[in-house]
Amino acid sequence: MSADTPPPALAVWLLARILPEEFREACLGDIEERFRCDILPARGPAAARRWYWRELFRAPFALVRAPRQRPRSAGDSSVSLLVADLRFASRTLRRRPSFTLLMVLILGLGIGATTAIFSAVFPILFASLPYPDADRITMIWEGNKDGGRDNLGFTTWRELTDGSRAFAATAAIGGFSGTMTGRNEPEQLVGQKVSEGFFRVLGVSPAIGRAFNAAEDRPGAARVVILSNALWRRRFGGDSAIVGRDITIDGNSFAVIGIMPAGFVNVLNPVAQLYTPLRYDITLPYACRGCHHLRGVARLRAGVSVSTAARELDGIYATMRRDHPADYAGVTLFPVRLQDDITRAVRPALLAVLAAAGLVLLIACANVTNLLLGRAAQRRGEFALRAALGASRGRVMRQLLTESLLISGLGGALGVALAVVGVRGLVALSPAMMPRVDAIAVNTSVLAFAVAVTLAVGVIFGLVPAWHATRRDLHDGMRAGSRRTAGGSAMTRGILVVSEVALALLLLVGSGLLLRSMRQVLDVDPGFDSAHLLTVQIQSGGPRMPSDSATWRFFDQVLTSVRALPGVTAAAFTSQLPLSNDFDGYGIHSEKHPNPNPSADPSAFRYGVSAGYLETMRIPLLRGRTLEPRDGIGQPEVVVINQAFAKRVFPGEDALGQRVRVGDPAAGPWRTIVGIVGDVKQVSLAAEQSDALYQPEVQSPYGADGAMTLVVRGTGDVSALLPSIRQAVADIDRDQPLIRVATMASLLHASEAQRRFAMVLFEGFALVALILAAAGIYGVLSGMVTERIREIGVRTALGASRRDILSLIVGAGMRLTGIGLVVGLLASLLLSRTIASMLFGITATDLPTYFGVALLLLAVAVAACWLPARRAARIDPVTTLRAD
Amino acid sequence: MAAHLGEFEQLVLLALIQLGDEGYGISVRDEIHRRTGRDPAFATVYTTLTRLADKGLITSRLGEPTAERGGRRKKYYAILPAGRRAIQASLHALRGMSHGLDTSWGTP
């Protein structure tokens, strides 16, 4: 049976392409004979095929290592010509190792930077999401009249689902968090509450068990849960017997009905560990049209476009607004493709960074082209010799191209290695909000990109010098020897230096603008004192917290213990913390200025706080009083508002003593404003000021909040207080986990992560660009001095002073730099608006930045000119002239 | 003056002599393997055979195609008088260079 096994056809085919025609048949025949008569019977088909492949892979080395020194004939296969070219190119490059290394390094940097950034950008912006027919998945938002977007109320979602024909499935999503107890130590888990269609929208089903059914998605239905694969493996050891059993979350029993597949990625909430049904219906108070707290997601029917769906939603929304004018202050209901939606925030930064990496690659190419041009000028004699020996122009060009491809190939290999390292750095540096970080890797598409870039680069920077070297009659070169005239390539080299300077300036302007924005942002006063402040979120829940008063008592006890700890100067609780992604806004309704459409009333961030919060954060009190321990349960309801809110709602009036309702405009007590405090940045340092309302947590209209953030002000290093705080909480109730521990300073830092991400990359690229541009200027001037050494010698002999020679060379360099600066400034003015969305406090045409970076570049250029100029000035005319 | 021979060229010429002045790729490769332990690729053997033929040291003729060779013909190589002279010159040079070395070095 094995006697019939033929050698692997692909290997035979490849071998036939590699072997020269003159012994192709004999060699193939020998290998096949050995394969059939000896290897196959002795070792079996699999090993024999491996043997054949090994013989194939050894062939090119054999041909390269054993050069045949005889004239080429027309019968040579093109592959063996290529082998000869490669052999020659590698010898040429090995003869000048430092020159070769320099070019490989430059290209490696350029290709590495571009590849690393591409590997980050590709999965986020271009690769399709990991769901079947992912472009049919859309988010649905309510657009408000400020141009912003709101979540949906449940009733709105229900009606659009019932009224729409464009969608195959829709789902409403809310957040879920709870503490799992039993078995191991208590653990805070986050997940999503989803309506029953959620998994149909994504097109993914649980790997074990089943998805939710409609009966489980109703108020009062038995509680069920689907676990993420990671949680299932970590907490339940990957035991599929857990399906059908109960787990305990916040003291409630949930039946586990399914486990998601291991490869499932939830781009809507990448950290979700579990899913439970939403269990809403339209009778619930928090299902109202104005209760914007659910995200809508839907799957389009096959063949229905997003714009068709948008038109349909317009019609549905018009009907809703006509029937319920008081509930809809918004203007539209609109779908957005899921991929566009999740990448919306990071798209400008990523595209800008990709463009910056591309600029670095361009500069690297210009640089290497320049180096090769310089070399080609020196090698004119060699080319002339080869031409004299019968090499055609095409043959010489082909040889030069092989050299440049070999260099770019080496550079590409280095680049991919740098990219593998760089990608790890990128992931570490990426802002927490960056979607799909898990998908960033150097994979096949990234490698294909790197190979394409490498080939393109090799051909482009190889063609220019090759064309130059062979443009004129090659025999001219013989007569001139390797002579000192700059030749026609001087113009090209000048243009290349000008473009390098211009491109470097473009990058410098970009990074300068981002750097200044960062300065401006960090100079923004957050409205509180962020130094020496530790924040710890504490989750309360479980059977020991049966009532609001039990929860409040727990937090109160924690506060008393923590305040007594050594090193603590002040401590307080708040329901939401500035700059921590907490986002809890409520409509605020004035008693004196009732609005016919209450949903159009301004909304404000609501902080449910303990007494002492404003003092602990050092938020300045402007008028009235702060919240005090006496503002307790059963006492008059009071609130404190910030200055911005006071000006907005009570312009020209005294806000103190006015009364407002929080949330529901029609019910609940009127709450008296007793104080006005300074403004605090809630969302980010760069975001416009938001309105804020502080109220005693125990007077909250919504009962006790299960998760409160403890803010602790201390002296010295506040993170050292954590163990004693942890102990203090455990002493009161060991089932309540501490989550999200951070110093306020680190939260401040993290809130600008996206800006910092772009800034750090831009700065890195700009630095590389500056070095490459300086190297380019240096290389060209240095070459110029070498080529004009005789002319300079003559000038000196005829009485030119050292100073004249210096200004001759520096002047030549400065002319190129000057033109580059002008071109770069114009290009920057045109292109800098592409990063305008990442700037803060300055415009894209910020003059100080432009002047600053232009000066920096000029200074570096002068330094790069100085060294060759000094060398020229030291030329001894006697020596140079005697050399002739 | 006889052509200068590279080291692998010497091995190939000596293999042809050992094989009775005629051999083909497999027999040359196996002879070198048997006597030196080296495992050259077929392409290496043929590159060298071709070069020796270019230098006029050996000649070749084509055999008949056979089934086990996938219908391809064998190429037999035979040593020429110039090849004999060249290998003799190489061996002579080696002997001359090693003559008088300490016996622990051995002589070729």
HADDOCK unambig.tbl for C-alpha pairs under 7 A between the chains (distance, minus, plus):
assign (segid A and resid 23 and name CA) (segid B and resid 46 and name CA) 6.76 0.50 0.50
assign (segid A and resid 25 and name CA) (segid B and resid 72 and name CA) 6.10 0.50 0.50
assign (segid A and resid 25 and name CA) (segid B and resid 73 and name CA) 6.86 0.50 0.50
assign (segid A and resid 26 and name CA) (segid B and resid 72 and name CA) 6.92 0.50 0.50
assign (segid A and resid 26 and name CA) (segid B and resid 73 and name CA) 6.19 0.50 0.50
assign (segid A and resid 26 and name CA) (segid B and resid 74 and name CA) 5.34 0.50 0.50
assign (segid A and resid 26 and name CA) (segid B and resid 75 and name CA) 5.59 0.50 0.50
assign (segid A and resid 27 and name CA) (segid B and resid 42 and name CA) 6.53 0.50 0.50
assign (segid A and resid 27 and name CA) (segid B and resid 43 and name CA) 6.81 0.50 0.50
assign (segid A and resid 27 and name CA) (segid B and resid 46 and name CA) 6.89 0.50 0.50
assign (segid A and resid 29 and name CA) (segid B and resid 69 and name CA) 4.63 0.50 0.50
assign (segid A and resid 29 and name CA) (segid B and resid 70 and name CA) 6.58 0.50 0.50
assign (segid A and resid 29 and name CA) (segid B and resid 72 and name CA) 5.31 0.50 0.50
assign (segid A and resid 29 and name CA) (segid B and resid 73 and name CA) 6.80 0.50 0.50
assign (segid A and resid 29 and name CA) (segid B and resid 74 and name CA) 6.86 0.50 0.50
assign (segid A and resid 30 and name CA) (segid B and resid 25 and name CA) 6.35 0.50 0.50
assign (segid A and resid 30 and name CA) (segid B and resid 26 and name CA) 6.05 0.50 0.50
assign (segid A and resid 30 and name CA) (segid B and resid 69 and name CA) 6.67 0.50 0.50
assign (segid A and resid 32 and name CA) (segid B and resid 69 and name CA) 5.34 0.50 0.50
assign (segid A and resid 32 and name CA) (segid B and resid 70 and name CA) 6.77 0.50 0.50
assign (segid A and resid 33 and name CA) (segid B and resid 68 and name CA) 5.41 0.50 0.50
assign (segid A and resid 33 and name CA) (segid B and resid 69 and name CA) 4.77 0.50 0.50
assign (segid A and resid 36 and name CA) (segid B and resid 68 and name CA) 6.41 0.50 0.50
assign (segid A and resid 55 and name CA) (segid B and resid 41 and name CA) 6.49 0.50 0.50
assign (segid A and resid 58 and name CA) (segid B and resid 41 and name CA) 6.30 0.50 0.50
assign (segid A and resid 59 and name CA) (segid B and resid 41 and name CA) 6.71 0.50 0.50
assign (segid A and resid 59 and name CA) (segid B and resid 43 and name CA) 5.32 0.50 0.50
assign (segid A and resid 62 and name CA) (segid B and resid 41 and name CA) 6.93 0.50 0.50
assign (segid A and resid 62 and name CA) (segid B and resid 43 and name CA) 5.96 0.50 0.50
assign (segid A and resid 62 and name CA) (segid B and resid 44 and name CA) 4.79 0.50 0.50
assign (segid A and resid 63 and name CA) (segid B and resid 43 and name CA) 6.92 0.50 0.50
assign (segid A and resid 63 and name CA) (segid B and resid 44 and name CA) 6.67 0.50 0.50
assign (segid A and resid 63 and name CA) (segid B and resid 47 and name CA) 6.86 0.50 0.50
assign (segid A and resid 66 and name CA) (segid B and resid 47 and name CA) 6.82 0.50 0.50
assign (segid A and resid 68 and name CA) (segid B and resid 51 and name CA) 6.01 0.50 0.50
